[in-house]
Amino acid sequence: MRPIQLSFEGMTSFATRQTLNFEKLNLDLFAIKGLKGAGKSSILDAICLVLYDKSSRGLNPIYRIRPGCNQLKIELEFRVDGERYQVQRVWARKKDAVSNKLSVLRYFNDGEWEILADTYKVVNETIIQLLKLKYDDFTRTVVLPQGKFDEFLNGNSAKRRELLKKLAGLEILDKMKSIADEKEAEIGNILAEIKGSLSVIIVAEPEMISNWKQELKHYQAELPKLKESQKLASNRLTLLNNLIEKQNKLDIAQKDLNELNEQLEMISQARANLIRIDTASEIHPLKVELDGYRNQLLEAKKSTTELETTLKSAEHKTQETEIKLRELESGKPDVKRLELLEDKLSEITTLSSVTNNRVKAQYEFKSKQEDWKVIQAELSRLTLELDEAQKAYSEALKFNQAALIREHLHEGDSCPVCGGIYHSQNNRVSQSQKAENDLKLALDKVSENYRNAQVRYSIIHSEIEGLSNIIDDCESQSVALLEELKNIEDLTSLSEDERLNRLEELKRETVKLRQATRDFNTKYMELNRIIADARNEQTTALTRLQTKQEQIQEIDEKLCKLIQDWEALLAEKGWSEADFHSAYTLIPQRKQLAEKVKDFDTKQLVLAERISNLKSDLADKSVDVQEFENIRREVNEMDNNIESVRQLIFNLESRLKKDAEDKLKKGDLENKLKQTQVEYDDYATLKKHLQPAQFLTDILNKFEAELLQNASVHLYNLSDGQPFPALKRRGLRLTRFPSQFQFRLGEGGYEIIDSHCGDDVRPVSSLSGGETFQASLALALALSERFNRGRNQEFLFIDEGFSSVGVNDLDRVVDTLIGFKMGGQMIGVISHVPELAERIGREIQVIKKAIAIGN
């Protein structure tokens, strides 16, 4: 377990919410510093309370709620085996008691917190499963509270043995038998592999080793002699080589100087060009100003020409447009005729409509007269049919009445209808009745047809009268309208069709005159607008032309003055215009020319100095090339001989080294074989003789001895200055330490061997306050180390004043803690001793404040 962040509120010295982020502060070894009563130990209390519902000092939560606060809230986020968890608890005060209002354990999964347990009992059980520790074990091995620091050292042996059982992990005792079987087979295979490896290792005989060593000694003695000879020859060769190199350098430098001097004429020309360029650059501003005014004059003259062209164009445009305007006025439409037509247009339209309506009414009148004649003939026919049907129906009705009378007579009765004797006739009555019904239906049909014909006759008669009235009205309207239109044209002599055609022609003439008038007005206005624009353009061009002419005169005066100044400046320099242009074109090359001249001067100076130095070095010394070649061959031969001797030495050393490695490897394998054999025998014996009760005692004894051994290492570091962490890493089991104190297990508990008192054996209860602290801390560190085997407890909190530790011993305590946290643990030390916090370097300060809210 490793704490990440702790928050608490309403606890002892802390009224408001306080948050301590261990991960953000990157705390590994740190001190919690503050005055007595400031609330340092409350941090440990908060951790224990939120995990186990008990403070680090075993107090009930009611004693940790701040007076004046009604509840205590604590949250702890921590990591176990790489997974993040968060436990949250809230306690409420109720008079003299306290109740747990909230207990929640959360698990961080896929970026979100998920509830793992949310009841008091389940949270407590889950915490113990995660940490693999109950409260008492937690406060003995992970959080060492104030006043309980030496509990393990001086505590009850039975409780101590019980804790050791948990730390030893003896819950796996039931599995040890099967593990022993597997280990016996596994180690048996390892034994076979070791024996196979030993069989292939062959070491040299002693006589051969002796010969190799004699040869090696001989060559090692010969090598310095060869090196010395080679050194003397190399020095001579180096001297000759230096002389040859200097002579070569002198020849090269002389050659370079000669080649450089060939450029003197070109460099002289470059120097002259640089002077010309500088002169041209000096007078160039005046030339720029002169050219500027020349350009201004050209632009002004160009603008004048353009304005004169514009003026002529505007005059021409005005004349052309005035001609078009006169032509347009000559073809002006007959406005009076249009006004007359438009004035009588409604009468023309009405007369056309009335004439059309009269023609249409006349056509319909003729059609209705034909229909009326047809209906008259049909009424005459239906009148005859109706009379015939009524007569037939009357006869049938009379016959049926006589038949009804006869129906009530008997055979031989006197008939009142005919006056004769009645004789029975079957179906006579039914037949006459059917005939009556048929005649009645025929009569009804003829009557209905007659009535329909009368209705149609009345309708047609009404329509004819209506059409006659329409014709009369149209005739009267036509006469009046014709009278109105006489001042335009007499239409009375025309037929109706001719009149209609002439009316349409008048309409079209009106439309045509109206459009021609609109077109004329539009064109007339457009031409007048063009004339006005052209005249405005003339006025503007004329004004601008006068302005430009004034500018030309002003520019011309300035230009004449500048030309005089320019010609005077050229005469002063002794140049013509062509000379200036020739020099000015070289300005872009100035940098290149200057660099070329500078480079030439630099090279000339450097070469002259180099030649002088080389001649001084050579003086009268001569170089024998043949001697140089002879010495060079001699040095090469010596180098080859030295390399050969070195190779022989390397080969001999490699053989000796390989043989030594083989012997060492063989010795290691033999040792490993012995150790493996012992281990194999141990597992075989364990397999054969494993008994739980005796085995448990043996393991606890061995475990406790190992614990005391590790505690002795820490006690050595704490009491004698030089740390001894390598002992444990190398797996050494020391029987004696170069230290004043060493732990051992006595019959009545733990004892100390005091080397300063003739190896006297002392009970731990006889130790002084400072010695007790050192011994307790050593045991605590050993317990924490042992506890972390198989568990992931990544922190250790020590709540102890450290006041019993001397100033000189504080450095040893800090060094020991630093060495201990190298294993990745977070170690927090609570103390009010300033020197301890200063030595640790990183600290959390708990400061008392004289305000009501707390620290």
Disulfide bonds with the S-S distance in Angstrom:
none
